[in-house]
Amino acid sequence: MTTNRTFTMIKPDAVANGHAGKILDHIIQAGYKVVALKYTHLSAEKAGEFYAVHSERPFYKDLVEFMISGPIYAAILEKDNAVEDFRKVIGATNPSEAEAGTIRNLFAKSIDANAIHGSDSDENAAIEGNFFFAENERF
């Protein structure tokens, strides 16, 4: 079953490079409604908790360090078939493999500094959205 909400984060590299506004505009132009938006700076504890699923992987420590290196924008987005369609909007994790016109093709520098996170399933979209937002922060 597909849902109409997904979760995203504009990562520290894209924020530091001044791309957050352009990325949000790209998302809105792709037909998404922003139902929750937060500008925040993750602590090491929170970043570790968010990425706990990767805690046994060799890149985990570097990922947490990267995610605490600067502020991020977290958002819940709404559109029909939100998760699957958003994966197409953001493009492949490796920006050199991302289709032209996708967010990662336009704004990412590397597989590590890839500008944006997008939920990979409806279940994870709900979990990730709940990690950052209370019900009264969604509109």
N, CA, C and O atoms as a GROMACS GRO file, in nm:
protein
  556
    1MET      N    1   0.084  -0.119   0.000
    1MET     CA    2   0.000   0.000   0.000
    1MET      C    3   0.088   0.125   0.000
    1MET      O    4   0.181   0.135   0.080
    2THR      N    5   0.062   0.217  -0.086
    2THR     CA    6   0.137   0.342  -0.090
    2THR      C    7   0.064   0.448  -0.009
    2THR      O    8  -0.059   0.448   0.000
    3THR      N    9   0.141   0.537   0.047
    3THR     CA   10   0.083   0.648   0.123
    3THR      C   11   0.113   0.778   0.050
    3THR      O   12   0.183   0.780  -0.051
    4ASN      N   13   0.060   0.885   0.103
    4ASN     CA   14   0.079   1.012   0.036
    4ASN      C   15   0.175   1.104   0.111
    4ASN      O   16   0.176   1.225   0.088
    5ARG      N   17   0.255   1.047   0.202
    5ARG     CA   18   0.354   1.129   0.272
    5ARG      C   19   0.491   1.062   0.270
    5ARG      O   20   0.503   0.940   0.274
    6THR      N   21   0.592   1.145   0.264
    6THR     CA   22   0.729   1.098   0.274
    6THR      C   23   0.808   1.196   0.360
    6THR      O   24   0.758   1.303   0.396
    7PHE      N   25   0.929   1.158   0.394
    7PHE     CA   26   1.016   1.240   0.477
    7PHE      C   27   1.143   1.270   0.398
    7PHE      O   28   1.191   1.189   0.319
    8THR      N   29   1.196   1.390   0.421
    8THR     CA   30   1.323   1.428   0.360
    8THR      C   31   1.405   1.513   0.456
    8THR      O   32   1.351   1.576   0.548
    9MET      N   33   1.534   1.514   0.434
    9MET     CA   34   1.626   1.606   0.501
    9MET      C   35   1.715   1.667   0.395
    9MET      O   36   1.772   1.596   0.312
   10ILE      N   37   1.728   1.798   0.398
   10ILE     CA   38   1.830   1.864   0.318
   10ILE      C   39   1.954   1.863   0.407
   10ILE      O   40   1.955   1.920   0.516
   11LYS      N   41   2.058   1.797   0.360
   11LYS     CA   42   2.175   1.766   0.441
   11LYS      C   43   2.270   1.886   0.458
   11LYS      O   44   2.260   1.985   0.385
   12PRO      N   45   2.362   1.875   0.556
   12PRO     CA   46   2.452   1.988   0.586
   12PRO      C   47   2.530   2.043   0.468
   12PRO      O   48   2.553   2.164   0.461
   13ASP      N   49   2.570   1.958   0.374
   13ASP     CA   50   2.646   2.007   0.259
   13ASP      C   51   2.563   2.101   0.173
   13ASP      O   52   2.611   2.206   0.130
   14ALA      N   53   2.439   2.064   0.148
   14ALA     CA   54   2.352   2.147   0.064
   14ALA      C   55   2.315   2.277   0.136
   14ALA      O   56   2.304   2.382   0.072
   15VAL      N   57   2.295   2.271   0.267
   15VAL     CA   58   2.265   2.392   0.344
   15VAL      C   59   2.386   2.486   0.340
   15VAL      O   60   2.372   2.605   0.313
   16ALA      N   61   2.504   2.431   0.367
   16ALA     CA   62   2.626   2.512   0.370
   16ALA      C   63   2.656   2.574   0.233
   16ALA      O   64   2.711   2.684   0.226
   17ASN      N   65   2.620   2.506   0.126
   17ASN     CA   66   2.645   2.556  -0.009
   17ASN      C   67   2.536   2.650  -0.060
   17ASN      O   68   2.540   2.693  -0.176
   18GLY      N   69   2.438   2.681   0.026
   18GLY     CA   70   2.334   2.775  -0.011
   18GLY      C   71   2.227   2.720  -0.105
   18GLY      O   72   2.161   2.796  -0.176
   19HIS      N   73   2.210   2.589  -0.106
   19HIS     CA   74   2.115   2.527  -0.199
   19HIS      C   75   1.979   2.494  -0.139
   19HIS      O   76   1.890   2.448  -0.212
   20ALA      N   77   1.958   2.516  -0.010
   20ALA     CA   78   1.834   2.473   0.055
   20ALA      C   79   1.710   2.534  -0.011
   20ALA      O   80   1.612   2.463  -0.036
   21GLY      N   81   1.712   2.662  -0.040
   21GLY     CA   82   1.597   2.727  -0.101
   21GLY      C   83   1.566   2.671  -0.239
   21GLY      O   84   1.451   2.648  -0.274
   22LYS      N   85   1.672   2.649  -0.318
   22LYS     CA   86   1.654   2.594  -0.452
   22LYS      C   87   1.600   2.450  -0.446
   22LYS      O   88   1.516   2.410  -0.526
   23ILE      N   89   1.649   2.375  -0.348
   23ILE     CA   90   1.602   2.237  -0.332
   23ILE      C   91   1.455   2.236  -0.288
   23ILE      O   92   1.376   2.158  -0.342
   24LEU      N   93   1.419   2.320  -0.193
   24LEU     CA   94   1.278   2.328  -0.152
   24LEU      C   95   1.189   2.369  -0.269
   24LEU      O   96   1.081   2.314  -0.287
   25ASP      N   97   1.234   2.463  -0.348
   25ASP     CA   98   1.157   2.505  -0.465
   25ASP      C   99   1.143   2.389  -0.564
   25ASP      O  100   1.036   2.368  -0.620
   26HIS      N  101   1.249   2.315  -0.585
   26HIS     CA  102   1.247   2.199  -0.675
   26HIS      C  103   1.141   2.099  -0.627
   26HIS      O  104   1.065   2.044  -0.707
   27ILE      N  105   1.137   2.076  -0.497
   27ILE     CA  106   1.041   1.982  -0.437
   27ILE      C  107   0.898   2.032  -0.459
   27ILE      O  108   0.810   1.955  -0.499
   28ILE      N  109   0.875   2.158  -0.435
   28ILE     CA  110   0.741   2.216  -0.452
   28ILE      C  111   0.701   2.214  -0.600
   28ILE      O  112   0.587   2.183  -0.633
   29GLN      N  113   0.794   2.246  -0.688
   29GLN     CA  114   0.766   2.243  -0.832
   29GLN      C  115   0.736   2.101  -0.880
   29GLN      O  116   0.669   2.082  -0.982
   30ALA      N  117   0.785   2.001  -0.807
   30ALA     CA  118   0.758   1.861  -0.842
   30ALA      C  119   0.620   1.817  -0.792
   30ALA      O  120   0.581   1.701  -0.807
   31GLY      N  121   0.545   1.910  -0.732
   31GLY     CA  122   0.409   1.881  -0.690
   31GLY      C  123   0.389   1.844  -0.545
   31GLY      O  124   0.279   1.804  -0.506
   32TYR      N  125   0.492   1.857  -0.465
   32TYR     CA  126   0.481   1.823  -0.323
   32TYR      C  127   0.433   1.941  -0.241
   32TYR      O  128   0.470   2.056  -0.267
   33LYS      N  129   0.351   1.912  -0.144
   33LYS     CA  130   0.310   2.010  -0.043
   33LYS      C  131   0.395   1.984   0.081
   33LYS      O  132   0.406   1.870   0.127
   34VAL      N  133   0.455   2.089   0.135
   34VAL     CA  134   0.533   2.076   0.258
   34VAL      C  135   0.435   2.085   0.375
   34VAL      O  136   0.372   2.189   0.396
   35VAL      N  137   0.421   1.975   0.450
   35VAL     CA  138   0.327   1.973   0.562
   35VAL      C  139   0.396   1.993   0.696
   35VAL      O  140   0.330   2.018   0.797
   36ALA      N  141   0.530   1.982   0.698
   36ALA     CA  142   0.609   2.011   0.817
   36ALA      C  143   0.749   2.047   0.772
   36ALA      O  144   0.803   1.986   0.679
   37LEU      N  145   0.809   2.147   0.837
   37LEU     CA  146   0.943   2.191   0.800
   37LEU      C  147   1.014   2.241   0.925
   37LEU      O  148   0.958   2.318   1.003
   38LYS      N  149   1.138   2.196   0.942
   38LYS     CA  150   1.215   2.236   1.061
   38LYS      C  151   1.361   2.256   1.021
   38LYS      O  152   1.420   2.174   0.951
   39TYR      N  153   1.417   2.367   1.066
   39TYR     CA  154   1.559   2.396   1.049
   39TYR      C  155   1.624   2.364   1.182
   39TYR      O  156   1.589   2.424   1.284
   40THR      N  157   1.717   2.270   1.183
   40THR     CA  158   1.773   2.224   1.310
   40THR      C  159   1.916   2.176   1.290
   40THR      O  160   1.964   2.158   1.178
   41HIS      N  161   1.983   2.158   1.401
   41HIS     CA  162   2.120   2.106   1.401
   41HIS      C  163   2.120   1.980   1.487
   41HIS      O  164   2.093   1.987   1.607
   42LEU      N  165   2.148   1.867   1.426
   42LEU     CA  166   2.146   1.741   1.499
   42LEU      C  167   2.265   1.729   1.595
   42LEU      O  168   2.377   1.768   1.562
   43SER      N  169   2.238   1.676   1.712
   43SER     CA  170   2.345   1.638   1.804
   43SER      C  171   2.399   1.502   1.759
   43SER      O  172   2.334   1.432   1.682
   44ALA      N  173   2.516   1.466   1.809
   44ALA     CA  174   2.573   1.334   1.776
   44ALA      C  175   2.478   1.224   1.823
   44ALA      O  176   2.460   1.123   1.755
   45GLU      N  177   2.418   1.243   1.938
   45GLU     CA  178   2.325   1.143   1.992
   45GLU      C  179   2.204   1.126   1.899
   45GLU      O  180   2.166   1.013   1.868
   46LYS      N  181   2.144   1.237   1.856
   46LYS     CA  182   2.026   1.231   1.769
   46LYS      C  183   2.061   1.175   1.631
   46LYS      O  184   1.987   1.093   1.576
   47ALA      N  185   2.173   1.218   1.575
   47ALA     CA  186   2.215   1.165   1.445
   47ALA      C  187   2.241   1.015   1.455
   47ALA      O  188   2.204   0.939   1.366
   48GLY      N  189   2.306   0.972   1.563
   48GLY     CA  190   2.331   0.830   1.585
   48GLY      C  191   2.202   0.751   1.598
   48GLY      O  192   2.191   0.640   1.546
   49GLU      N  193   2.106   0.809   1.665
   49GLU     CA  194   1.976   0.744   1.681
   49GLU      C  195   1.904   0.734   1.546
   49GLU      O  196   1.849   0.629   1.513
   50PHE      N  197   1.905   0.841   1.471
   50PHE     CA  198   1.837   0.841   1.341
   50PHE      C  199   1.898   0.736   1.248
   50PHE      O  200   1.824   0.667   1.177
   51TYR      N  201   2.029   0.724   1.247
   51TYR     CA  202   2.098   0.631   1.157
   51TYR      C  203   2.136   0.500   1.225
   51TYR      O  204   2.226   0.430   1.178
   52ALA      N  205   2.071   0.465   1.335
   52ALA     CA  206   2.103   0.344   1.411
   52ALA      C  207   2.097   0.218   1.324
   52ALA      O  208   2.171   0.123   1.349
   53VAL      N  209   2.011   0.217   1.225
   53VAL     CA  210   2.000   0.102   1.135
   53VAL      C  211   2.133   0.071   1.067
   53VAL      O  212   2.157  -0.042   1.025
   54HIS      N  213   2.220   0.170   1.056
   54HIS     CA  214   2.352   0.152   0.992
   54HIS      C  215   2.465   0.137   1.093
   54HIS      O  216   2.582   0.139   1.054
   55SER      N  217   2.435   0.122   1.220
   55SER     CA  218   2.538   0.128   1.325
   55SER      C  219   2.648   0.022   1.312
   55SER      O  220   2.758   0.043   1.362
   56GLU      N  221   2.621  -0.088   1.247
   56GLU     CA  222   2.722  -0.192   1.230
   56GLU      C  223   2.801  -0.177   1.100
   56GLU      O  224   2.893  -0.255   1.073
   57ARG      N  225   2.766  -0.081   1.020
   57ARG     CA  226   2.833  -0.063   0.892
   57ARG      C  227   2.958   0.023   0.908
   57ARG      O  228   2.964   0.107   0.997
   58PRO      N  229   3.057   0.003   0.821
   58PRO     CA  230   3.184   0.077   0.835
   58PRO      C  231   3.171   0.228   0.818
   58PRO      O  232   3.255   0.302   0.869
   59PHE      N  233   3.070   0.275   0.747
   59PHE     CA  234   3.055   0.419   0.721
   59PHE      C  235   2.975   0.492   0.829
   59PHE      O  236   2.960   0.614   0.822
   60TYR      N  237   2.924   0.420   0.928
   60TYR     CA  238   2.834   0.479   1.029
   60TYR      C  239   2.895   0.600   1.100
   60TYR      O  240   2.832   0.706   1.107
   61LYS      N  241   3.016   0.586   1.151
   61LYS     CA  242   3.080   0.696   1.226
   61LYS      C  243   3.095   0.820   1.137
   61LYS      O  244   3.065   0.931   1.179
   62ASP      N  245   3.142   0.801   1.015
   62ASP     CA  246   3.158   0.913   0.922
   62ASP      C  247   3.024   0.977   0.887
   62ASP      O  248   3.014   1.099   0.874
   63LEU      N  249   2.920   0.895   0.873
   63LEU     CA  250   2.787   0.946   0.843
   63LEU      C  251   2.736   1.034   0.957
   63LEU      O  252   2.684   1.143   0.932
   64VAL      N  253   2.752   0.988   1.080
   64VAL     CA  254   2.709   1.068   1.195
   64VAL      C  255   2.788   1.198   1.201
   64VAL      O  256   2.730   1.305   1.222
   65GLU      N  257   2.919   1.191   1.182
   65GLU     CA  258   3.002   1.312   1.183
   65GLU      C  259   2.958   1.411   1.076
   65GLU      O  260   2.950   1.531   1.100
   66PHE      N  261   2.929   1.360   0.958
   66PHE     CA  262   2.882   1.445   0.850
   66PHE      C  263   2.749   1.511   0.887
   66PHE      O  264   2.732   1.631   0.865
   67MET      N  265   2.656   1.435   0.941
   67MET     CA  266   2.523   1.487   0.971
   67MET      C  267   2.521   1.587   1.086
   67MET      O  268   2.425   1.662   1.100
   68ILE      N  269   2.626   1.590   1.168
   68ILE     CA  270   2.634   1.690   1.276
   68ILE      C  271   2.724   1.808   1.238
   68ILE      O  272   2.748   1.897   1.319
   69SER      N  273   2.774   1.806   1.115
   69SER     CA  274   2.869   1.910   1.072
   69SER      C  275   2.804   2.045   1.046
   69SER      O  276   2.875   2.145   1.030
   70GLY      N  277   2.673   2.050   1.040
   70GLY     CA  278   2.602   2.175   1.016
   70GLY      C  279   2.452   2.153   1.025
   70GLY      O  280   2.407   2.040   1.041
   71PRO      N  281   2.376   2.260   1.014
   71PRO     CA  282   2.231   2.246   1.024
   71PRO      C  283   2.171   2.175   0.903
   71PRO      O  284   2.232   2.166   0.796
   72ILE      N  285   2.050   2.124   0.925
   72ILE     CA  286   1.975   2.056   0.820
   72ILE      C  287   1.832   2.111   0.818
   72ILE      O  288   1.788   2.175   0.913
   73TYR      N  289   1.762   2.085   0.711
   73TYR     CA  290   1.618   2.108   0.704
   73TYR      C  291   1.553   1.971   0.700
   73TYR      O  292   1.585   1.889   0.613
   74ALA      N  293   1.462   1.946   0.792
   74ALA     CA  294   1.382   1.824   0.792
   74ALA      C  295   1.243   1.860   0.745
   74ALA      O  296   1.192   1.967   0.778
   75ALA      N  297   1.179   1.772   0.668
   75ALA     CA  298   1.046   1.803   0.616
   75ALA      C  299   0.964   1.677   0.593
   75ALA      O  300   1.016   1.571   0.560
   76ILE      N  301   0.835   1.692   0.613
   76ILE     CA  302   0.738   1.591   0.570
   76ILE      C  303   0.668   1.649   0.449
   76ILE      O  304   0.622   1.764   0.450
   77LEU      N  305   0.660   1.568   0.345
   77LEU     CA  306   0.604   1.611   0.217
   77LEU      C  307   0.482   1.527   0.184
   77LEU      O  308   0.472   1.411   0.223
   78GLU      N  309   0.390   1.588   0.111
   78GLU     CA  310   0.267   1.519   0.076
   78GLU      C  311   0.242   1.526  -0.074
   78GLU      O  312   0.255   1.632  -0.136
   79LYS      N  313   0.205   1.412  -0.131
   79LYS     CA  314   0.170   1.399  -0.273
   79LYS      C  315   0.127   1.254  -0.294
   79LYS      O  316   0.170   1.166  -0.220
   80ASP      N  317   0.045   1.229  -0.391
   80ASP     CA  318   0.011   1.090  -0.423
   80ASP      C  319   0.138   1.012  -0.453
   80ASP      O  320   0.229   1.062  -0.521
   81ASN      N  321   0.144   0.888  -0.402
   81ASN     CA  322   0.260   0.801  -0.424
   81ASN      C  323   0.391   0.869  -0.385
   81ASN      O  324   0.491   0.861  -0.456
   82ALA      N  325   0.388   0.935  -0.271
   82ALA     CA  326   0.495   1.025  -0.229
   82ALA      C  327   0.634   0.961  -0.224
   82ALA      O  328   0.729   1.017  -0.279
   83VAL      N  329   0.647   0.846  -0.159
   83VAL     CA  330   0.780   0.788  -0.140
   83VAL      C  331   0.843   0.750  -0.273
   83VAL      O  332   0.955   0.791  -0.303
   84GLU      N  333   0.773   0.672  -0.352
   84GLU     CA  334   0.829   0.624  -0.478
   84GLU      C  335   0.860   0.741  -0.572
   84GLU      O  336   0.967   0.744  -0.633
   85ASP      N  337   0.768   0.835  -0.584
   85ASP     CA  338   0.792   0.948  -0.672
   85ASP      C  339   0.908   1.035  -0.624
   85ASP      O  340   0.986   1.086  -0.704
   86PHE      N  341   0.921   1.051  -0.491
   86PHE     CA  342   1.028   1.136  -0.439
   86PHE      C  343   1.166   1.075  -0.466
   86PHE      O  344   1.262   1.147  -0.489
   87ARG      N  345   1.174   0.942  -0.462
   87ARG     CA  346   1.301   0.876  -0.494
   87ARG      C  347   1.346   0.913  -0.636
   87ARG      O  348   1.465   0.926  -0.662
   88LYS      N  349   1.250   0.930  -0.726
   88LYS     CA  350   1.282   0.971  -0.863
   88LYS      C  351   1.324   1.118  -0.868
   88LYS      O  352   1.412   1.155  -0.945
   89VAL      N  353   1.260   1.201  -0.786
   89VAL     CA  354   1.291   1.345  -0.782
   89VAL      C  355   1.432   1.369  -0.731
   89VAL      O  356   1.502   1.458  -0.780
   90ILE      N  357   1.475   1.290  -0.630
   90ILE     CA  358   1.608   1.314  -0.572
   90ILE      C  359   1.719   1.249  -0.653
   90ILE      O  360   1.831   1.300  -0.653
   91GLY      N  361   1.692   1.139  -0.720
   91GLY     CA  362   1.794   1.073  -0.801
   91GLY      C  363   1.878   0.973  -0.722
   91GLY      O  364   1.861   0.958  -0.601
   92ALA      N  365   1.967   0.907  -0.791
   92ALA     CA  366   2.052   0.804  -0.732
   92ALA      C  367   2.139   0.861  -0.620
   92ALA      O  368   2.177   0.978  -0.623
   93THR      N  369   2.170   0.776  -0.523
   93THR     CA  370   2.254   0.817  -0.409
   93THR      C  371   2.387   0.874  -0.457
   93THR      O  372   2.435   0.974  -0.403
   94ASN      N  373   2.445   0.812  -0.555
   94ASN     CA  374   2.569   0.862  -0.614
   94ASN      C  375   2.532   0.966  -0.719
   94ASN      O  376   2.474   0.930  -0.822
   95PRO      N  377   2.563   1.092  -0.697
   95PRO     CA  378   2.521   1.196  -0.792
   95PRO      C  379   2.574   1.176  -0.934
   95PRO      O  380   2.514   1.226  -1.029
   96SER      N  381   2.685   1.106  -0.950
   96SER     CA  382   2.737   1.082  -1.085
   96SER      C  383   2.648   0.983  -1.161
   96SER      O  384   2.658   0.972  -1.284
   97GLU      N  385   2.562   0.911  -1.090
   97GLU     CA  386   2.468   0.818  -1.152
   97GLU      C  387   2.325   0.873  -1.156
   97GLU      O  388   2.236   0.809  -1.211
   98ALA      N  389   2.304   0.991  -1.097
   98ALA     CA  390   2.170   1.050  -1.090
   98ALA      C  391   2.129   1.107  -1.225
   98ALA      O  392   2.210   1.166  -1.297
   99GLU      N  393   2.002   1.086  -1.259
   99GLU     CA  394   1.950   1.140  -1.385
   99GLU      C  395   1.958   1.292  -1.388
   99GLU      O  396   1.949   1.358  -1.284
  100ALA      N  397   1.975   1.346  -1.507
  100ALA     CA  398   1.978   1.491  -1.526
  100ALA      C  399   1.850   1.553  -1.470
  100ALA      O  400   1.740   1.502  -1.490
  101GLY      N  401   1.867   1.664  -1.402
  101GLY     CA  402   1.753   1.737  -1.348
  101GLY      C  403   1.707   1.692  -1.211
  101GLY      O  404   1.620   1.756  -1.150
  102THR      N  405   1.762   1.581  -1.159
  102THR     CA  406   1.727   1.539  -1.024
  102THR      C  407   1.803   1.624  -0.922
  102THR      O  408   1.902   1.689  -0.956
  103ILE      N  409   1.756   1.624  -0.800
  103ILE     CA  410   1.818   1.707  -0.695
  103ILE      C  411   1.965   1.671  -0.677
  103ILE      O  412   2.050   1.759  -0.668
  104ARG      N  413   1.996   1.542  -0.672
  104ARG     CA  414   2.136   1.504  -0.652
  104ARG      C  415   2.222   1.536  -0.774
  104ARG      O  416   2.339   1.570  -0.759
  105ASN      N  417   2.166   1.525  -0.891
  105ASN     CA  418   2.240   1.563  -1.011
  105ASN      C  419   2.273   1.712  -1.009
  105ASN      O  420   2.382   1.753  -1.048
  106LEU      N  421   2.180   1.792  -0.962
  106LEU     CA  422   2.196   1.937  -0.963
  106LEU      C  423   2.279   1.991  -0.846
  106LEU      O  424   2.354   2.087  -0.863
  107PHE      N  425   2.266   1.928  -0.727
  107PHE     CA  426   2.319   1.992  -0.606
  107PHE      C  427   2.418   1.909  -0.524
  107PHE      O  428   2.481   1.963  -0.434
  108ALA      N  429   2.433   1.781  -0.551
  108ALA     CA  430   2.522   1.697  -0.471
  108ALA      C  431   2.664   1.698  -0.527
  108ALA      O  432   2.686   1.716  -0.647
  109LYS      N  433   2.760   1.679  -0.437
  109LYS     CA  434   2.901   1.679  -0.476
  109LYS      C  435   2.960   1.538  -0.483
  109LYS      O  436   3.051   1.514  -0.562
  110SER      N  437   2.908   1.445  -0.399
  110SER     CA  438   2.967   1.311  -0.392
  110SER      C  439   2.864   1.214  -0.333
  110SER      O  440   2.757   1.254  -0.289
  111ILE      N  441   2.901   1.088  -0.332
  111ILE     CA  442   2.812   0.987  -0.273
  111ILE      C  443   2.794   1.013  -0.123
  111ILE      O  444   2.690   0.979  -0.068
  112ASP      N  445   2.894   1.072  -0.058
  112ASP     CA  446   2.884   1.103   0.084
  112ASP      C  447   2.812   1.235   0.108
  112ASP      O  448   2.724   1.244   0.194
  113ALA      N  449   2.848   1.336   0.034
  113ALA     CA  450   2.784   1.467   0.044
  113ALA      C  451   2.680   1.476  -0.068
  113ALA      O  452   2.699   1.544  -0.168
  114ASN      N  453   2.568   1.402  -0.048
  114ASN     CA  454   2.472   1.387  -0.157
  114ASN      C  455   2.346   1.473  -0.143
  114ASN      O  456   2.242   1.442  -0.202
  115ALA      N  457   2.356   1.579  -0.065
  115ALA     CA  458   2.260   1.689  -0.059
  115ALA      C  459   2.128   1.660   0.012
  115ALA      O  460   2.075   1.747   0.080
  116ILE      N  461   2.073   1.539  -0.003
  116ILE     CA  462   1.937   1.518   0.045
  116ILE      C  463   1.913   1.371   0.083
  116ILE      O  464   1.970   1.279   0.025
  117HIS      N  465   1.827   1.354   0.181
  117HIS     CA  466   1.781   1.222   0.222
  117HIS      C  467   1.636   1.209   0.181
  117HIS      O  468   1.560   1.306   0.190
  118GLY      N  469   1.597   1.092   0.136
  118GLY     CA  470   1.457   1.063   0.108
  118GLY      C  471   1.424   0.925   0.162
  118GLY      O  472   1.501   0.831   0.143
  119SER      N  473   1.312   0.912   0.228
  119SER     CA  474   1.270   0.783   0.282
  119SER      C  475   1.264   0.678   0.172
  119SER      O  476   1.228   0.708   0.058
  120ASP      N  477   1.300   0.555   0.209
  120ASP     CA  478   1.302   0.447   0.110
  120ASP      C  479   1.179   0.357   0.113
  120ASP      O  480   1.167   0.266   0.032
  121SER      N  481   1.087   0.383   0.207
  121SER     CA  482   0.964   0.304   0.215
  121SER      C  483   0.858   0.385   0.289
  121SER      O  484   0.890   0.481   0.360
  122ASP      N  485   0.734   0.346   0.272
  122ASP     CA  486   0.626   0.413   0.344
  122ASP      C  487   0.645   0.398   0.495
  122ASP      O  488   0.623   0.493   0.571
  123GLU      N  489   0.685   0.279   0.537
  123GLU     CA  490   0.707   0.254   0.680
  123GLU      C  491   0.816   0.346   0.736
  123GLU      O  492   0.798   0.407   0.841
  124ASN      N  493   0.929   0.355   0.665
  124ASN     CA  494   1.038   0.440   0.712
  124ASN      C  495   1.001   0.588   0.705
  124ASN      O  496   1.046   0.667   0.788
  125ALA      N  497   0.920   0.627   0.608
  125ALA     CA  498   0.874   0.766   0.600
  125ALA      C  499   0.799   0.804   0.728
  125ALA      O  500   0.819   0.913   0.782
  126ALA      N  501   0.713   0.715   0.774
  126ALA     CA  502   0.638   0.742   0.897
  126ALA      C  503   0.731   0.746   1.018
  126ALA      O  504   0.719   0.836   1.102
  127ILE      N  505   0.822   0.652   1.027
  127ILE     CA  506   0.916   0.648   1.140
  127ILE      C  507   1.003   0.774   1.141
  127ILE      O  508   1.020   0.837   1.245
  128GLU      N  509   1.057   0.810   1.027
  128GLU     CA  510   1.146   0.926   1.017
  128GLU      C  511   1.072   1.056   1.041
  128GLU      O  512   1.124   1.145   1.109
  129GLY      N  513   0.952   1.069   0.988
  129GLY     CA  514   0.872   1.188   1.014
  129GLY      C  515   0.840   1.202   1.162
  129GLY      O  516   0.845   1.312   1.217
  130ASN      N  517   0.807   1.091   1.226
  130ASN     CA  518   0.777   1.093   1.370
  130ASN      C  519   0.901   1.124   1.454
  130ASN      O  520   0.888   1.175   1.565
  131PHE      N  521   1.018   1.093   1.403
  131PHE     CA  522   1.143   1.123   1.474
  131PHE      C  523   1.162   1.273   1.491
  131PHE      O  524   1.212   1.319   1.594
  132PHE      N  525   1.122   1.349   1.390
  132PHE     CA  526   1.144   1.494   1.391
  132PHE      C  527   1.023   1.578   1.428
  132PHE      O  528   1.039   1.689   1.477
  133PHE      N  529   0.902   1.527   1.405
  133PHE     CA  530   0.784   1.613   1.418
  133PHE      C  531   0.675   1.552   1.505
  133PHE      O  532   0.642   1.434   1.493
  134ALA      N  533   0.621   1.636   1.594
  134ALA     CA  534   0.501   1.600   1.669
  134ALA      C  535   0.381   1.623   1.578
  134ALA      O  536   0.391   1.693   1.478
  135GLU      N  537   0.268   1.565   1.612
  135GLU     CA  538   0.146   1.582   1.531
  135GLU      C  539   0.108   1.728   1.515
  135GLU      O  540   0.062   1.769   1.408
  136ASN      N  541   0.126   1.808   1.621
  136ASN     CA  542   0.086   1.949   1.614
  136ASN      C  543   0.183   2.037   1.534
  136ASN      O  544   0.163   2.157   1.523
  137GLU      N  545   0.288   1.976   1.480
  137GLU     CA  546   0.383   2.049   1.394
  137GLU      C  547   0.359   2.020   1.246
  137GLU      O  548   0.436   2.063   1.160
  138ARG      N  549   0.252   1.947   1.216
  138ARG     CA  550   0.219   1.909   1.078
  138ARG      C  551   0.093   1.984   1.035
  138ARG      O  552  -0.004   1.993   1.109
  139PHE      N  553   0.098   2.039   0.914
  139PHE     CA  554  -0.014   2.122   0.867
  139PHE      C  555  -0.065   2.076   0.733
  139PHE      O  556  -0.159   2.134   0.679
   0.00000   0.00000   0.00000
